[in-house]
Amino acid sequence: MNTLPDGPGPDGAGPGHSPEPPGPPEPPVPLVRVDGRWLLGDHRDRAHLEFAPGGIVPHADGRADEVVPWARFMSLGLSVTTHRWMGSRRTALLSLGQMAPLGLTGPHLTATVRHPYTYWTGRFSHHRGLQYAPRGLVTLGVLLGVTVDAGEAALLGDRAWMDEAVPVVLALRREDEARAAVTKLVAGARAARGLREP
């Protein structure tokens, strides 16, 4: 499970504490599990997004904002740089946006939502002192995008499903492997509910 430096382990009990035997190390990504909740971004008094059962809950300035229900999501994309400085406003301005195009917006999720139809942006903070792994960002983006594209966005708020899916997907190295794995995980969840594949 992805953990933070000097932060809680997978069950919030302490750094590196895990009830399962250690497997291959997963690449650091902005998605972390804290006290049983899946959070995107630095939750330590900074802007982050919570993948709750009812939808995505933006958090900023110590307050939770209005939840965006899973039923509204039609697409979901991840935009974040590996290093915090690469996504900074200063770097974007110094490089005229060529080196750090995210600097003007910072790390965020982008989505098309319905009822009403519009574009939605969920901003979160890069973890201080943590460099994200490029392959981890790719596979995490696949997990989010493929799940929503399959019409199963609510699975991202299902903690048991995420507990299973995140380690499997982050352990993979290639986008095509991640896409196949997420498709299989989504199909398994649908079968468990007695649904056929579309």
Phi, psi and omega in degrees: 000145180289129178233165181258152174300130181055025180245183182292150174281191185303328180254012178079007186275343179153167184303126174074357181288128181214136179287342181264157174297147182295136176251197177296143182297141178266150180289144178293131179223167181287350180271124181227156178253120182229121180052041177081356180255144176264121184236141177250116181105174183282107185280353184281081180060029177229171182294131177206168181241133179257129176271086184268164179304327183272347182152194178270128180249111176286138176238133176205144179054036177075009181236149175269134179269184181292135181290141173258108186298145180302327182297342180278338188284127176251332177208159180207127181231152182250129177232111181200148178265163180290320180253146180298318184295333181291336180258017182274154179297320182298314180296320179298318181290319180294328181262008182056033175083353184283321184273327185223071181298338179280350184301332181280343181237338183075177180299138182197163167260144173240143182210153165258127181238160181245167176058064358274162179288125180195174174262141182233141176235127176247112184269146176214164183264142173292137179296130178296134175074011182239129175259121180283147179276132180305315182293328177293322178294322179295309183292326176295317177300322177295316179304312182292310186293314183293321180298315180290318179301330180281000181079019183239040182306327182298340177297332179292343176259001178269105188298322180295319179294317179295322178300327178277315189287317187300310180297323180297311185289318181291339179285348183274158185253338186240152181297319181293324176296317180296318180299316179295319181294316181293319178302318180293318180296319178295317179298320178297320179293320178294318180297323179296334178267003180079022180260146175271159176291141180295000000 
